[in-house]
Amino acid sequence: MTIAQDIGVEARRLALAALRQRVDACRRCAIGYTRTQAVCGVGDPCASLAIVGEGPGENEDLKGQPFVGRAGELLTKMLAAIGLRREDVFITNTVKSRATVIENGRTFNRAPTPQEMANCREYLDRELEIVRPRILLALGAPAAKSFLGPSFGITRQRGIWYRGPQGADLIVTFHPAYILRQTGGNMTAVKKLVWADLQAVRSRLDENAARSDALKGAAELRQQTLGL
């Protein structure tokens, strides 16, 4: 937990729990009625890194946690590749309810509409306000567009650092579900790009940690000099 503990870990947990109650009660759009349960963010409430996906799928809707299906398994491996565990980061989505469509009597996932994303935006903003991550990793174009606008093109603009909410550094990479849909050479090429993006995240985390350590050391030296 490297973020300044100005409001404390427990206070942040309580704030996230209170937000969860608000989301549970929300019925601003139809998916609030068709979901099994709301899916809010999970992880370290003081995380330096927050990961934002598009929205919950079937597995997430049933379990009430983000990224628990096949895409979640791949995300866990992606984090492990740069020395992180799921509990080291904060993981959430742009929308908190599963968006579905029924075809031939079967229920399928669909992309959330712009209005559904707008309805949920205050909840995402509040999560980030509570956690205050220094780095945001947006997974997929829909999540990126929620921060950077509708003209964002993931093929051309992933892997670039942007200024995100709460002054966080924001970078975009492909969604794990997109990676899983690739085959052969396409999968190899996409994985190579994602790996480069993950390495950029790792480097920025290390830079921030080194800067924090330097500031802490300077503050301790000043205290010693002043005899405090």
C-alpha positions in Angstrom: 0.0 0.0 0.0 2.1 2.9 -1.3 -0.6 5.6 -1.6 -0.6 8.1 1.2 -2.8 6.7 4.0 -4.5 10.1 4.6 -8.0 8.6 5.3 -6.7 5.2 6.3 -7.3 1.7 5.0 -10.3 0.9 7.1 -12.0 4.2 6.1 -11.5 3.4 2.5 -13.0 -0.1 2.9 -16.0 1.4 4.6 -16.4 3.9 1.9 -16.3 1.2 -0.8 -18.8 -0.9 1.2 -21.2 2.1 1.4 -20.8 2.6 -2.4 -21.6 -1.0 -2.9 -24.9 -0.5 -1.1 -25.7 2.3 -3.5 -24.9 0.3 -6.5 -26.9 -2.7 -5.2 -30.0 -0.4 -5.0 -29.4 1.3 -8.3 -32.1 0.7 -11.0 -31.2 3.6 -13.4 -31.3 1.3 -16.4 -32.8 -2.0 -17.5 -29.7 -4.1 -16.7 -30.1 -3.2 -13.1 -33.3 -5.3 -13.1 -32.0 -8.2 -15.2 -28.7 -8.8 -13.3 -28.2 -11.5 -10.7 -26.2 -9.0 -8.6 -24.1 -5.9 -8.9 -20.4 -6.3 -9.5 -18.3 -3.6 -7.9 -14.6 -3.3 -7.7 -12.4 -5.5 -5.5 -8.8 -5.5 -4.3 -6.5 -3.3 -2.3 -8.4 -0.1 -1.3 -5.0 1.7 -1.3 -3.7 0.2 -4.5 -1.2 2.0 -6.7 -2.6 0.3 -9.8 -6.3 0.1 -10.7 -7.5 -2.0 -13.6 -10.7 -1.0 -15.4 -12.6 -3.4 -17.8 -15.8 -3.0 -19.7 -18.4 -4.9 -17.7 -19.3 -8.1 -15.9 -20.1 -11.3 -17.9 -22.0 -14.4 -16.8 -19.5 -15.7 -14.3 -19.0 -12.3 -12.7 -22.8 -11.7 -12.5 -23.1 -15.0 -10.7 -20.2 -14.5 -8.3 -20.4 -10.8 -7.8 -16.8 -10.1 -8.5 -15.1 -8.7 -11.6 -12.8 -10.9 -13.9 -13.5 -14.4 -12.5 -14.1 -16.2 -15.8 -11.5 -17.2 -18.4 -10.6 -13.6 -19.0 -10.1 -13.2 -15.3 -7.8 -16.2 -15.2 -5.7 -14.7 -18.0 -5.7 -11.3 -16.2 -4.3 -13.1 -13.1 -1.5 -14.5 -15.2 -0.8 -11.1 -16.8 -0.4 -9.6 -13.4 1.8 -12.4 -12.2 4.1 -11.8 -15.2 4.9 -8.4 -13.8 5.2 -9.5 -10.2 1.7 -8.6 -9.0 -1.1 -10.5 -7.4 -4.8 -9.7 -7.8 -4.9 -8.6 -4.1 -2.1 -6.0 -4.9 -4.3 -4.1 -7.3 -7.9 -2.7 -7.5 -10.0 -4.3 -10.3 -13.3 -2.9 -11.5 -15.4 -2.2 -14.6 -17.0 0.8 -16.3 -20.5 -0.7 -15.6 -21.6 -2.7 -12.6 -24.3 -4.8 -14.1 -24.2 -7.5 -16.8 -25.5 -6.3 -20.1 -27.3 -9.0 -22.0 -29.3 -9.7 -25.1 -31.6 -12.7 -25.7 -31.4 -14.5 -29.0 -33.3 -17.7 -29.8 -34.2 -18.1 -26.2 -30.6 -17.9 -25.0 -28.9 -15.1 -23.0 -25.7 -13.6 -24.3 -23.3 -10.9 -23.1 -23.4 -7.7 -25.1 -21.4 -4.4 -24.9 -23.0 -1.8 -22.6 -24.6 1.1 -24.3 -23.2 4.6 -23.9 -26.2 5.5 -21.7 -25.6 2.5 -19.5 -21.9 3.5 -19.1 -23.0 7.1 -18.4 -25.4 5.9 -15.7 -22.6 4.0 -14.0 -19.9 6.6 -14.4 -20.4 8.2 -11.0 -19.9 4.8 -9.3 -16.6 4.3 -11.2 -15.5 7.8 -10.4 -16.3 7.3 -6.8 -14.3 4.1 -6.6 -11.3 5.9 -8.1 -11.8 8.8 -5.7 -11.7 6.4 -2.8 -8.8 4.2 -3.9 -6.7 7.0 -5.5 -4.5 4.9 -7.7 -1.5 6.5 -9.3 -1.8 4.3 -12.4 -4.9 3.2 -14.4 -4.8 0.3 -16.8 -7.8 0.3 -19.1 -8.6 -3.0 -20.7 -10.2 -2.8 -24.1 -11.6 0.1 -26.2 -14.9 0.6 -24.4 -13.1 1.2 -21.1 -10.6 3.4 -22.8 -13.3 5.5 -24.5 -15.0 6.0 -21.1 -11.9 8.0 -20.1 -10.5 9.3 -23.4 -13.6 9.9 -25.5 -15.4 8.1 -28.4 -12.7 8.8 -31.0 -10.2 6.6 -29.2 -8.7 3.9 -31.4 -7.1 1.0 -29.5 -5.0 -0.2 -32.3 -3.3 3.1 -32.8 -3.4 4.6 -29.3 -2.8 1.7 -26.9 0.5 1.7 -25.0 0.6 5.5 -24.7 0.5 7.3 -21.4 -2.5 9.7 -20.8 -3.7 11.8 -17.9 -6.6 10.0 -16.2 -9.0 10.8 -13.4 -7.7 12.0 -10.1 -4.4 12.9 -11.8 -3.6 9.2 -12.4 -1.4 8.0 -15.2 -3.6 6.1 -17.7 -2.5 3.5 -20.2 -4.6 1.2 -22.4 -4.1 -2.4 -23.6 -6.2 -5.1 -25.1 -8.9 -6.8 -23.0 -8.0 -10.4 -22.0 -11.2 -11.6 -23.6 -10.0 -10.2 -26.9 -6.7 -12.0 -26.5 -8.5 -15.3 -26.0 -10.5 -14.8 -29.2 -7.3 -14.6 -31.3 -5.6 -17.6 -32.9 -2.2 -18.5 -34.4 -0.1 -15.6 -35.5 -2.7 -13.0 -34.5 -2.6 -14.2 -30.9 1.2 -14.1 -30.8 1.2 -10.6 -32.2 -1.4 -9.3 -29.7 0.3 -11.0 -26.8 3.6 -9.2 -27.8 1.8 -5.8 -27.7 0.1 -6.6 -24.4 3.4 -7.6 -22.9 5.0 -4.3 -23.9 2.1 -2.5 -22.2 2.4 -4.5 -19.0 6.2 -3.8 -18.9 5.4 -0.1 -19.2 3.1 -0.4 -16.2 5.7 -2.3 -14.2 8.3 0.4 -15.0 6.0 3.2 -14.0 5.1 1.4 -10.7 8.8 1.0 -10.0 9.5 4.7 -10.8 6.7 5.8 -8.5 7.9 3.6 -5.7 11.5 4.9 -6.0 10.2 8.5 -6.0 8.1 7.8 -2.9 11.0 6.2 -1.1 13.2 9.2 -2.0 10.6 11.6 -0.6 10.2 9.6 2.5 13.9 9.5 3.1 14.2 13.2 2.6 11.4 13.9 5.1 13.1 11.6 7.7 16.4 13.4 7.1 14.8 16.8 7.7 13.2 15.5 10.9 16.6 14.3 12.1 18.2 17.6 11.3 15.6 19.5 13.2 15.9 17.0 16.1 12.3 15.8 15.8 
